[in-house]
Amino acid sequence: MTLELLREHLVAGERAAGLAAAAASPEERFYLAMAAYRAGDPETAAGLAAEAAAAEPGRVVYTETARWLAAGRQPDVYGESAAFSAFVGGGGNVELYRATREALRGEYTARRPRRLLDIGSGEGHALLPALTEDVGFVEVVEPSAERLELVTGELARRGIPHRGHALTGQEFMARAADGSWDLVQETFALLTLGRAERLELLRWLRPRTRRLVLVEFDAPVIGDGLEPRWFRYLVSRYERGLREYGDSRELVAQGFLIPVLLGKLGSSGHQEHDEQPVAAWVADLAEAGFTPEEPRRLCDYWWAPVHAVTAGT
């Protein structure tokens, strides 16, 4: 039975467990595993994923998903620092962050910002190596206190004037009514917000900064993860991403990439990441009152190309 036919049966109200006998290929069994996961049947999901992995052991995404489901874990994207650090420090992220730092460094050199605001800094993988003497003061917003401490600790060690806030962007917006910055930057952080929240934050920033730089993916708008076209797309992309890691693959998969993938495959509504094409980022900036410039492609990546989107006021 094809994925399209399985989809029809699922939409009609049949359960994944009842369709298992009709699933002839590993792909179909993995598809039903994700349908069972979405339906709140983790036992069936784990069993079907294990069958898919056993039938096609060379398919990394099947193996790692089956391992995650068998362990009975709960999705906690960004919850495991070691996993996220291993993810950022390996695979295609090496080139991605090199290109990102180079773009940020170019902004610092050209604009010489007295006050810089970094929204969603994480562990500072983009910010810290990019900093130059052209930056006078750094303000960092990062909801994870653990990650924020790593960034502010390094800024202190370097003697760079700074202030840190263990807050989300929305919380910071509510508390920093009189803030202003010469340059505001974010790298892969705003994709964790829904579009309405993003626009609210961008509109709030508009009168408070001279310039904004976003570094984001030129990602397609993923529909329902169980729609066969998107299912095949997601599985193929994450297979590529997982294969970029060697010794750290299991850590990266179990602590980060598989939970992200399940957020896309296991939900027909809210997802952990609300991504969009680069043209939509440009449109958002314009709607918020900025004057966006032509996006600049920084590098290719297993998930989607990466662009710097800059805008003035």
C-alpha positions in Angstrom: 0.0 0.0 0.0 1.4 3.4 -0.9 1.8 6.3 1.6 -1.0 8.1 -0.2 -3.4 5.2 0.4 -2.3 4.8 4.0 -3.0 8.5 4.5 -6.5 8.1 3.1 -7.2 5.3 5.6 -5.9 7.4 8.5 -7.9 10.4 7.5 -11.0 8.2 7.4 -10.4 7.3 11.1 -8.5 4.0 10.9 -5.7 3.4 13.4 -2.1 2.8 12.5 -2.1 -0.5 14.4 -4.9 -1.8 12.2 -3.1 -0.8 9.0 0.2 -2.4 10.0 -0.5 -5.6 8.0 -0.9 -3.6 4.8 2.4 -1.8 5.2 4.8 -3.7 2.9 7.9 -1.5 3.0 10.1 0.0 5.8 9.0 3.4 4.7 5.3 2.5 5.1 5.9 1.0 8.5 7.8 4.1 9.6 5.0 6.3 8.3 2.5 4.4 10.4 4.8 4.6 13.4 4.6 8.4 13.1 0.9 8.2 12.7 0.7 6.2 15.9 3.0 8.6 17.7 0.7 11.5 16.7 -2.4 9.6 17.8 -0.9 9.1 21.3 -0.1 5.4 20.9 3.7 5.3 21.8 3.7 1.5 22.1 2.6 0.9 18.6 4.8 3.7 17.3 7.9 2.1 19.0 7.1 -1.3 17.6 6.5 -0.1 14.0 9.6 2.1 14.1 11.7 -0.9 15.3 10.3 -3.0 12.5 11.2 -0.3 9.9 14.8 -0.1 11.4 15.3 -3.8 11.4 14.1 -4.1 7.8 16.4 -1.3 6.6 19.2 -1.0 9.2 21.2 1.4 6.9 18.5 4.1 7.3 19.8 6.2 10.2 16.6 8.1 10.8 14.7 4.9 11.3 17.3 3.5 13.7 17.6 6.6 15.8 13.8 7.3 16.0 13.2 3.6 17.0 15.8 4.0 19.8 14.2 7.3 21.0 10.7 5.8 21.1 11.9 2.6 22.8 13.4 4.6 25.6 10.0 6.3 26.3 11.5 9.7 26.2 9.6 13.0 26.1 10.5 15.7 23.5 12.5 18.5 25.0 14.1 20.5 22.2 17.1 22.5 23.5 16.7 20.8 26.8 20.0 18.8 26.7 22.9 21.2 26.5 25.5 18.5 25.6 23.4 17.3 22.7 22.8 20.7 21.3 26.5 21.7 21.7 27.5 18.5 19.9 25.0 19.3 17.1 26.3 22.9 16.7 29.9 21.9 16.8 29.8 19.2 14.1 28.5 18.3 10.7 27.3 21.1 8.4 27.1 23.5 11.4 30.9 24.0 11.2 30.5 25.8 7.8 27.2 27.3 8.8 28.6 29.0 11.9 31.8 30.0 10.1 29.7 31.9 7.5 27.4 33.3 10.1 30.3 34.7 12.2 31.9 36.2 9.1 28.6 38.0 8.3 28.2 39.3 11.8 31.8 40.4 12.0 31.3 42.4 8.7 28.4 44.2 10.3 30.4 45.1 13.4 33.3 46.4 11.3 31.1 48.4 9.0 28.6 49.8 11.6 30.8 50.0 14.8 27.8 49.6 17.1 28.2 51.2 20.5 25.4 49.0 21.8 24.6 45.6 20.4 21.6 43.4 21.4 21.7 39.7 20.7 18.3 38.0 20.9 18.4 34.2 21.6 22.2 33.9 21.9 22.2 30.3 22.9 25.8 29.4 24.1 27.2 32.3 22.0 28.4 30.1 19.1 27.6 32.9 16.6 28.2 36.0 18.8 31.4 35.3 20.7 33.8 34.4 17.9 32.4 37.2 15.8 33.0 40.0 18.3 35.5 42.7 17.4 36.7 45.8 19.2 34.2 47.8 17.2 31.4 46.7 19.6 31.2 48.8 22.7 28.5 47.1 24.8 26.7 43.8 24.4 23.2 43.0 25.7 22.3 39.4 25.6 18.8 37.8 25.8 18.7 34.1 26.3 15.9 32.2 28.2 18.2 29.4 29.4 20.0 30.6 32.5 22.6 27.9 31.9 23.4 29.1 28.4 23.3 32.7 29.3 25.9 32.1 32.1 28.3 30.6 29.5 28.0 33.7 27.3 28.2 36.4 30.0 31.0 34.5 31.7 33.1 34.6 28.5 32.2 38.3 27.9 33.4 39.0 31.5 36.6 37.1 30.9 37.3 39.2 27.9 36.5 42.4 29.7 33.6 43.3 27.4 31.0 45.5 29.0 27.7 43.6 28.9 24.3 42.8 30.5 22.5 39.5 30.4 18.8 38.6 30.7 17.6 35.1 31.3 14.3 35.9 29.5 12.4 35.1 26.4 12.1 37.8 23.8 8.5 38.5 24.9 9.5 38.8 28.5 12.4 41.1 27.6 10.1 43.3 25.5 7.8 43.7 28.5 10.7 44.8 30.8 12.9 46.9 28.6 10.6 49.7 27.6 13.4 52.3 27.4 16.1 50.2 25.7 17.8 51.2 22.5 20.6 49.7 20.4 22.7 50.6 17.4 22.4 47.0 16.1 20.1 44.1 16.9 20.9 40.6 15.8 19.4 37.1 16.0 20.7 33.8 14.6 18.2 31.0 14.2 16.2 32.2 17.3 13.1 33.8 15.9 12.0 30.6 14.2 10.9 29.3 17.7 8.2 32.0 17.7 4.9 32.0 15.8 4.6 34.7 13.2 2.3 36.9 15.3 4.8 36.9 18.1 7.7 37.6 15.7 5.9 40.6 14.2 5.1 41.9 17.7 8.8 41.7 18.6 10.0 43.2 15.4 7.5 46.1 15.7 8.7 46.7 19.2 12.4 46.8 18.0 11.7 49.1 15.1 11.9 52.5 17.0 14.7 51.1 19.3 17.4 50.3 16.8 19.1 51.7 13.7 19.8 48.3 12.1 18.7 44.7 12.4 20.4 41.6 11.1 18.7 38.2 11.0 20.4 34.9 10.1 17.8 32.4 9.1 17.0 29.4 6.9 15.3 29.8 3.5 13.0 27.0 4.6 9.8 25.7 2.9 6.6 26.1 4.8 6.1 22.5 6.0 2.4 21.5 6.0 1.1 18.5 7.8 4.1 16.2 8.5 2.0 13.1 7.6 1.1 14.5 4.2 3.2 12.0 2.0 5.0 14.7 0.1 6.2 16.5 3.3 6.8 13.2 5.1 9.3 12.1 2.4 10.9 15.5 2.4 11.4 15.5 6.1 12.7 12.0 6.4 15.2 12.5 3.5 16.5 15.8 4.9 17.0 14.5 8.5 18.6 11.4 7.1 21.2 13.7 5.4 21.6 15.7 8.6 22.1 12.7 10.9 24.7 11.2 8.5 27.0 14.2 9.0 27.8 13.0 12.5 30.1 10.2 13.4 30.9 9.4 17.0 28.5 12.0 18.3 25.6 10.8 16.1 23.6 9.1 18.9 24.0 12.0 21.3 22.9 14.5 18.6 20.0 12.4 17.4 18.6 11.4 20.8 19.1 14.8 22.5 18.2 17.1 19.6 17.5 16.1 16.0 15.0 13.3 16.7 12.9 15.4 19.1 12.8 18.2 16.4 11.8 15.7 13.7 9.1 14.3 15.8 7.8 17.8 16.4 7.3 18.1 12.7 6.0 14.6 12.0 4.0 14.1 15.1 1.9 17.2 15.0 -0.6 18.6 12.6 -0.7 22.0 14.4 1.8 23.6 16.6 5.5 22.7 16.0 8.6 23.6 17.9 9.9 25.5 14.9 7.8 27.9 12.8 10.1 28.4 9.8 9.5 30.1 6.5 11.1 31.1 3.2 13.6 34.0 3.2 11.1 36.1 1.2 8.7 35.8 4.1 11.4 37.1 6.5 11.9 40.1 4.3 8.1 40.7 4.2 7.9 40.5 8.0 10.6 43.1 8.4 8.8 45.4 5.9 5.5 44.9 7.7 7.2 45.8 11.0 8.3 49.1 9.6 11.9 48.2 8.7 13.5 48.8 5.3 14.9 45.4 4.3 17.9 45.0 2.0 18.5 42.2 -0.5 19.0 38.9 1.5 22.5 37.5 1.2 23.0 33.8 0.9 25.7 32.6 3.3 25.9 28.9 2.8 24.1 25.7 1.8 23.0 23.4 4.6 21.4 19.9 4.8 18.1 21.4 6.0 17.8 24.6 3.9 20.1 27.4 2.6 21.1 30.0 5.1 20.7 33.7 4.5 21.6 37.0 6.2 18.6 39.4 6.1 19.6 42.9 7.0 17.3 45.9 7.4 17.7 49.6 8.3 15.2 52.0 9.9 
